[in-house]
Structure formats: C-alpha cells, structure tokens
Amino acid sequence: MLSALEVFTIVVVGLMVGVEFSVAFVMNRILDALPGDAGQLGHAHGGRMLGALMPFWYIGSLVLVAVWAVAARGDGATGLVVAAAALLLLSVIMSILLLVPINNRNRTWTPQNRPADWKEQLNRWQRWHYLRVAVIVGAFALLATALT
C-alpha cells in the first residue's frame, strides 16, 4: 500500500511541477510574444483557469506528501519526505502571500480596465513564479530520491 501511495504522490507532484515549469518557461513566453492585447488577455484567461485548479493541486500534493511522511515514519527516507513536505508548504505560503494577490488582480484585467503598471505586476508575478518552480522542483527531487 505504501508503494502505491509513494508512486501516486510522485506522479501528482511531478505533473504539478511539469505544469508550472511549462507556465514559467513556455506559456508565458508565448503569451508575451503575441501581438497587441492578446498576450495580456491570455495571461488573464490563464490566471482564471489555473487559479481555479492549482490551489487544489498544491494543497492535495502537500497532503499526499504528509500522509507519506506519516506512513513511512522510521524509514530511512522519512527525512527526505519531510523536507519535501516543508518545501511544498513553503510553495503554498509563497502562493498565498506573493502570487495569488497578483493573479487575483490579473485575472480581471481587460485592455479597458488594466492598470498602468500591469506589465510590472506580471513581471513581478513571473519572478516569484520562477522561485516557486525552483522550490517545487526541489520537493519533487527529494521525493524521487526518497523512493530509491
């Protein structure tokens, strides 16, 4: 049963890392290269779509890793799993304090109502997002190592 939990958790966290990596290094570059207002509208739409999904994915990943840590306590790899849980908790805190407030504004913007500093706000979100991606990649690496 523990093996199934470990594999399922790694798949869930790995898919989350893949989505967030793609947002950071693929989708944002595509959206930023679109002409006119299309990029800003795309960022707003992405903020609405992913803003609805990602909280469940982040919290769900953290819960799965916490369950793994409890179920495997005393195992030699428990420290790695606990460290991964700490990184995922950090990513949730970062999201709530740093990224979600910007995303909540961004997802309502249109070319008619966006603030004058909208590009600076998106750039700030992207910088924090790069750091969050590094944090969840670290958590994923710890979980993969814990399996070996």
Backbone as a ProteinNet text record, in pm:
[ID]
protein_1_A
[PRIMARY]
MLSALEVFTIVVVGLMVGVEFSVAFVMNRILDALPGDAGQLGHAHGGRMLGALMPFWYIGSLVLVAVWAVAARGDGATGLVVAAAALLLLSVIMSILLLVPINNRNRTWTPQNRPADWKEQLNRWQRWHYLRVAVIVGAFALLATALT
[TERTIARY]
82.2	0	86.1	195.8	283.6	346.4	383.7	444	347.4	222.1	122.3	107.4	106.1	97.4	218.5	336.8	459.5	457.2	421.4	418.2	311	192.9	85	125.8	186.1	229.3	334.2	430.1	533.4	472.9	376.8	311.5	235.4	159.8	81.5	174.4	277.9	371.4	448.7	488.9	562.2	480.3	352.4	265.4	249.5	236.2	225.6	352.1	467.5	593.7	597.2	553.8	554.1	465.9	347.7	256.9	319.1	369.7	426.2	553.5	634.3	753.5	712.5	609.2	559.9	505.6	434	384.8	502.4	603	716.7	800.3	829.2	929.6	875	744.3	685.8	568	464	340.9	359.7	430.3	448.5	524.3	621.9	696.3	608.1	523.2	430.2	334.5	274.4	178.8	244.3	366.4	435.4	471.1	477.5	513.5	392.4	273.2	153.3	135.4	77.4	61.2	-53	-41.2	-147.3	-182.3	-311.9	-361.8	-380.4	-349.5	-374.4	-296.8	-173.7	-93.8	-152	-190.7	-249.8	-380.8	-462.1	-587.1	-558.7	-454.8	-415.7	-368.8	-290.7	-247.8	-369.1	-464.8	-584.4	-663.5	-678.8	-752.6	-679	-548.6	-468.9	-478.4	-480.3	-494.9	-627.6	-731.6	-862.7	-863.5	-813.7	-816.1	-728.7	-600.9	-507.7	-531	-579.3	-609.9	-721	-807.2	-913.4	-863.8	-767	-719.3	-602.4	-506.2	-379.9	-390.9	-479.9	-487.8	-515.5	-603.6	-633.7	-512.6	-440	-323.4	-211.8	-186.4	-82.1	-117.2	-237.5	-279.6	-287.7	-341.8	-350.2	-213	-117.6	19.5	79.4	58.6	109.9	47	-81.4	-149.3	-94.4	-78.2	-24	115.4	199.6	335.6	331.5	243	230.7	185.5	90.1	44.9	159.9	236.4	353.1	451.3	477.6	573.3	526.5	398.2	344.7	347.9	307.7	302.3	441	542.3	678.2	767.9	711.5	796	883.1	1005.3	1100.8	1178.7	1130.5	1200.8	1321.3	1423.6	1544	1522.7	1418.2	1394.3	1293.3	1247.2	1145.3	1191.9	1318.6	1371.4	1358.5	1381.1	1366	1220.5	1129.8	987.1	941.6	988.5	953.6	1010.7	1133	1192.3	1111.6	1065.6	980.8	850.7	792.9	670	693.5	808.6	840.9	851.3	912.6	923	785.5	701.6	566.6	485.9	504.3	438.6	488.6	618.9	675	612.1	593.6	534	389.9	316.6	178.3	179.1	267.5	276.9	316.3	415.7	455.5	337.7	263.9	149.3	48.1	12	-91.1	-46	78.4	125.4	174.9	232.6	302.1	237.1	192.8	145.3	-5.3	-83.2	-228.5	-280.6	-230	-282.8	-264.1	-149.3	-126.3	-218.1	-227.1	-312.7	-458.5	-504.3	-644.2	-673.8	-576.2	-594.7	-588	-485.9	-460.7	-578.1	-641.4	-746.1	-869.9	-880.2	-994.4	-960.8	-832.8	-792.1	-837.1	-874.5	-900.6	-820.4	-808.3	-738.6	-803.7	-931.4	-1001.4	-982.7	-955.7	-951	-817.1	-720.8	-592.6	-520.3	-446	-374.7	-253.2	-203.6	-89.1	33.9	46.5	164.9	140.3	46.7	11	129.3	213.6	330.1	427.4	447.7	535.9	479.3	347.6	285.5	300.6	281.8	300.8	446.6	538.7	680.8	714.3	655	676	619.9	502.1	443.6	536.7	589.6	676.4	804.7	862.7	983.3	954.2	844.9	807.2	775.1	714.1	679.7	805.5	908.5	1035.2	1088.2	1083.7	1130.9	1042.7	912.1	821.5	846.6	872.7	904.8	1030.7	1132	1254.9	1224.6	1137.7	1101.9	1030.9	934.1	861	945.5	1037.4	1131.5	1217.4	1260.1	1336.5	1257.4	1129.6	1044	1029.6	1010.6	996.5	1124.4	1238	1367.2	1386.1	1347.4	1357	1266.7	1146	1054.6	1107.6	1160.9	1217.6	1335.4	1415.7	1530.6	1483.5	1376.7	1324.2	1278.5	1239.4	1195.6	1309.3	1427.9	1539.4	1601.8
-119.8	0	125.5	124.4	240.5	267.5	162.4	181.8	251.9	215.1	279.1	427	456.6	595.9	674.8	616.6	684.9	715.7	616.5	635.7	737.4	724.3	818.5	960.8	977.5	1109.5	1168.1	1087.8	1137.1	1175.4	1099.5	1133.9	1265.6	1281.4	1404.7	1526	1514.5	1626	1650.1	1543.9	1559.3	1628.3	1593.5	1661.5	1809.1	1839.1	1979	2055.8	1994.8	2058.3	2081.9	1984.1	1999.1	2112.6	2123	2232	2366.4	2379.1	2507.2	2541	2441.5	2463.7	2513.4	2450.7	2491.6	2634.1	2669.6	2807.2	2904.1	2872.5	2963.6	2978.2	2867.5	2871.3	2853.5	2824.6	2809.4	2904.5	2886.1	2962.2	3113.1	3155.3	3299.4	3361.5	3290.6	3343.2	3349.8	3250.2	3252.7	3370.5	3384.8	3492.8	3629.6	3643.5	3772.3	3809.1	3710.2	3736.1	3764.9	3749	3772.9	3922.1	3954.9	4097	4164.3	4294	4375.1	4334	4326.9	4294.4	4144.8	4062.5	3918.1	3855.5	3896.2	3839.1	3869.1	3992.4	4030.2	3956.1	3943	3868.9	3721	3666.5	3527.9	3507	3601.7	3593.3	3595.9	3681.4	3690.1	3559.8	3504	3378.3	3264.4	3258.1	3156.9	3172.5	3296.9	3322.8	3272	3285	3234.3	3081.4	3021.1	2874.2	2808.5	2845.1	2781.1	2827.6	2949.6	2999.1	2919.3	2858	2774.2	2633.2	2584.1	2446.5	2430.4	2519.5	2498.9	2495.1	2570.3	2557.5	2413.6	2344.3	2205.4	2115.5	2143.9	2062.8	2082.7	2208.3	2236.4	2177.1	2201.7	2150.5	1998.1	1944.4	1799.6	1733.8	1794.9	1742.3	1744.8	1854.2	1866.5	1760.8	1738	1636.9	1497.8	1467.1	1335.9	1314.4	1416.5	1403.4	1390.3	1462	1449.9	1309.5	1254	1117.4	1019.6	1039.6	954.6	962.8	1083.9	1101.4	1028.8	1036.8	969.1	817.4	772	628.3	565	640.8	586.3	626	681.5	727.2	611.3	645.2	544.6	484.7	505.1	459.1	551	502.9	582	704.6	703.9	816.2	916.6	896.9	986	1131.2	1152.5	1289.4	1358.6	1285.7	1343.6	1380.4	1294.7	1319.8	1439.7	1448.6	1562.8	1691.8	1685.7	1804.2	1844.2	1745.8	1775.2	1840	1788.9	1848.8	1993.6	2019.6	2157	2248.3	2198.9	2280.2	2303.5	2201.6	2221	2318	2310.9	2408.3	2549.1	2562.7	2692.9	2741.5	2651.6	2692	2738.6	2676.1	2718.3	2856	2876.6	3006.4	3115.3	3084.8	3180.6	3214.6	3112.8	3134.1	3227.6	3198.5	3277.4	3421.6	3438.7	3572.6	3655.2	3590.5	3664.3	3654.3	3535.5	3515.9	3532.7	3478.3	3484.8	3628.3	3719.3	3856.7	3919.5	3895.2	3948.7	3878.9	3746.4	3670.6	3712.2	3737.1	3777.8	3909.8	3999	4124.7	4097.7	4023	3998.2	3930.4	3838.5	3762.3	3845	3965	4052.7	4160.7	4169.3	4277	4254	4363.7	4369.7	4489.1	4503.7	4622.6	4752.9	4748.1	4869.6	4902.9	4802.2	4831.7	4800	4753.6	4716.1	4841.5	4827.3	4942.7	4978.3	5097	5142.3	5054.4	4997.7	4916.1	4766.5	4727.5	4586.7	4500.2	4550.8	4471.5	4449.5	4551.8	4537.4	4435.8	4437.7	4340.7	4197.9	4179.8	4047	4002.9	4095	4061.1	4020.5	4088.7	4052.8	3913.8	3884.8	3752.5	3647.3	3675.8	3578.5	3553.8	3658.3	3637.8	3550.2	3575.5	3491.4	3349.2	3338.7	3207.5	3125.1	3187.7	3116	3058.2	3136.6	3088.8	2974.1	2988.2	2881.4	2753.7	2766	2648	2580.3	2658.4	2600.4	2525.7	2580.8	2517.3	2384.3	2381.1	2255.7	2154.3	2200.4	2106.2	2040.9	2119.8	2064.7	1960.8	1989.3	1893	1765	1779.3	1662.9	1579.3	1645.1	1574	1497.2	1558.3	1489.4	1366.6	1379.7	1265.1	1153.3	1189	1086.7	1017.7	1093.1	1035.5	944.9	982	901.4	764.3	753.2	625.3	528.5	582.8	495	425.3
0	0	0	79.2	85.2	-51	-123	-255.2	-349.9	-346.1	-431.8	-395.4	-265.6	-220.7	-268.8	-255.5	-298.1	-447.1	-526.8	-672.2	-710	-653	-683.4	-646.4	-530.6	-485.2	-579.6	-619.7	-711.3	-846.1	-893.7	-1020.4	-1007.1	-898.8	-878.5	-867.7	-785.2	-768.8	-898.6	-966.3	-1092.1	-1199.5	-1209.1	-1306.1	-1270.4	-1141.4	-1098.8	-1136.8	-1111.5	-1148.8	-1299.6	-1376.7	-1522.2	-1570.2	-1511.3	-1549.6	-1515.3	-1393.3	-1350.4	-1427.8	-1459.5	-1541.1	-1679.6	-1735.5	-1867.4	-1865.4	-1759.4	-1747.9	-1746.4	-1665.3	-1647.8	-1774.9	-1839.7	-1945.6	-2086.7	-2098.9	-2232.3	-2250.8	-2170.6	-2192.4	-2177.2	-2072.6	-2054	-2170.8	-2224.4	-2340.1	-2463.5	-2481.6	-2594.5	-2579.5	-2461.6	-2439.6	-2454.3	-2403.9	-2413.3	-2557	-2644.8	-2784.2	-2873.2	-2821.6	-2901.9	-2928	-3040.8	-3075.9	-3000	-2989.5	-2931	-2789.7	-2764.2	-2630.7	-2608.6	-2709.1	-2699.1	-2583.6	-2563	-2455.3	-2318.2	-2297.2	-2168.2	-2145.6	-2249	-2236.7	-2208.2	-2270.6	-2245.3	-2102.6	-2051.1	-1911.1	-1817.8	-1846.7	-1762.8	-1767.6	-1887	-1900.4	-1829.8	-1847.2	-1777.4	-1627.3	-1581	-1437.7	-1384	-1464.2	-1421.4	-1420.7	-1527.7	-1538.6	-1432.7	-1431.5	-1339.2	-1195.5	-1179	-1045.5	-978.8	-1058.8	-1003.5	-971.7	-1046.4	-1032.9	-936.4	-944.2	-874.2	-721.6	-657.9	-511.9	-467.3	-538.4	-504.5	-528.3	-636.5	-670.9	-568.5	-531.6	-432.9	-296.1	-249.9	-118.6	-122.3	-230.8	-244.5	-243.6	-311.3	-312.4	-172.7	-103.6	33	124	111.7	193.5	161.7	33.2	-3.8	54.7	45.7	99	250.9	316.4	462.1	501	427.1	454.6	433.3	326.8	300.3	418	464	574.6	700.8	730.1	849	829.8	712.5	686.4	685.4	647.5	633.9	750.7	857.9	968.4	1017.2	1050.4	1092.2	977.1	855.8	736.7	714.8	649.9	629.2	542.9	461.2	370.3	424.8	546.2	602.1	605.2	635.5	638.6	504.6	396.6	262.6	235.8	276.9	255.2	338.6	460.9	546.8	487.4	435.1	371.3	247.6	170.7	54.7	99	208.2	260.6	302.3	363.9	404.7	282.9	176.4	53.8	-8.1	-7.7	-61.5	24	155.3	243.3	211.7	191.3	152.3	22.1	-73.8	-201.9	-184.3	-93.3	-65.6	0	95.4	162.2	62.9	-21	-124.9	-214.7	-252.8	-341.6	-277.9	-154.4	-86.6	-64.8	-22	13.1	-105.1	-205.7	-310.8	-448.6	-486.2	-623	-638.9	-546.6	-558.6	-561.3	-478.2	-486.3	-625.2	-686.6	-821.4	-919.9	-909.5	-1001	-988.5	-867.5	-848.7	-918.1	-921	-995.2	-1144.9	-1187.3	-1328.6	-1398.4	-1332.2	-1399.1	-1430.8	-1374.5	-1403.6	-1506.3	-1544.4	-1634.3	-1777.6	-1838	-1981.4	-2032.7	-2163.2	-2214	-2168.2	-2133	-2091.7	-1943.4	-1858.8	-1715.6	-1649.5	-1725.1	-1662.7	-1613	-1505	-1450.3	-1536.9	-1517.4	-1596.6	-1574	-1455.5	-1423.4	-1439.9	-1524.9	-1537.7	-1580.1	-1667.3	-1710.2	-1595.5	-1514.2	-1398.7	-1299.1	-1280.9	-1190.6	-1243.4	-1374.9	-1433.1	-1422.8	-1444.1	-1430.8	-1287.4	-1190.2	-1050.1	-1023.8	-1075.5	-1059.9	-1120.7	-1238.3	-1304.7	-1225.3	-1169	-1087.5	-967	-896.7	-783.1	-830.1	-946.3	-1000.1	-1030.2	-1084.1	-1108.4	-977.1	-872	-742.4	-691.7	-708	-665.3	-744.8	-872.7	-954	-901	-866.5	-810.9	-681.2	-598.9	-471.2	-495.9	-587.3	-608.8	-685.8	-769.4	-832.8	-724.2	-627.9	-515.8	-439.2	-413.9	-343.6	-424.8	-553.2	-640.8	-640.4	-647.2	-646.1	-515.1	-403.7	-274.5	-270.4	-324.4	-325.5	-414.2	-530.3	-619.5	-553.2	-482.2	-411.9	-297.9	-232	-121	-167.9	-294	-346.1	-372.8	-394.9	-432.9	-315.5
[MASK]
++++++++++++++++++++++++++++++++++++++++++++++++++++++++++++++++++++++++++++++++++++++++++++++++++++++++++++++++++++++++++++++++++++++++++++++++++++

